[in-house]
Amino acid sequence: MSNEAIEAAAFRRLLAHLDARKDVQNIDLMNLAGFCRNCLAKWYLAEAENHGQTLDLDSARETIYGMPYADWKAQYQTEVTAEQKAAFAASRE
């Protein structure tokens, strides 16, 4: 198996893990890891463009979220707490 195939499999596993953990909000990911599902979608879009593929952000987000972004937000996104906001602000200092 090539490194590229292994990397692709690991990426698919990451997406499956994130899909299984819809309870983990993007703000939590940002606060702990410095990236979120939206970051992954933007990276995915950039790499598609780097490889000559035409893609838009909504399509990239659907790949990452496993559904349209608006649907994911409506079903799974919760309000950001004061503590999450404070942690986010502190991580940007």
N, C-alpha and C positions, 0 to 999 in steps of 0.2 A: 504494500500500500504506500502511495506517495505521501510526502509531507502535506501536499495540498489537499489530498483526500482526508487525511487525519484532521487537518485544520477545519475543513468543511464539516466533518462529522462532529467535531467539538463545538463548532458554532451552532449546528442544529441542536445539539444537546443543551447548550446554553439557552436557546430560544424555548426549548421544551421545558426547561427548568423555570424560566421566567413565566411561561404560560401556566405552569402548575402553581406558581406563587403570586397569583394576582393580588393577594393580600399585601404584598410588598409594594408600596407606592413608589412612584418615580422620585419623590422628594427623599424617601428613605435611601434609595440607591445613590442619589446625588450626595446626600450627607455622609454616607459610609464609603462610597467608592469613587465619587467624583464623576460618575456618568450615570445615565438612565436609559430607558427604552428609546426615548426620543434621540438621544445621542447615537445609539446604535443605528437607528433609522437614518440619521444624517450621514453616518459613516458608510452605511450600506449604499446610500444614494451616491455619495462621492466616489466610492469604488466602482459602482456600476458605470458612472460617467467616465472614470479613468480607463475603463475597459471598453469604451465606445458604445455602451448601451444607453438607450433613452429610457429614463425613469423619472417619475415625479415623486415629491415627498409623500403624498398620500399613499402611493403604491408601496414605497419603501416602508412606511409606517405599518401598512397592512401586513407586510412580510414579517415584521418584528412582533407586532401585537397579535397576529393570527386572526385579525378581523379589522374592519375599518376603525380608525382611531376614535372617531366620534362615538361609535358603539362601545368601545372599550371604556372610554371616559364615562359614558352614561351608566354603564353596568358596574364598573369596578373602582373608579377614582373617588376618593374621599376628600373631604375638606382638609386643607393643611392646618395643622395645629400650631399654636403659638410656639411650642417647643421645637417643632420641625422648622418653622421659619427662623427661629433664633439660631438653631444649629446650622442652617443653610447660610445665614448671614455671617456667622462666626467662621465658617469654612472659606469664606471669600475674603477674609481680612488678611 
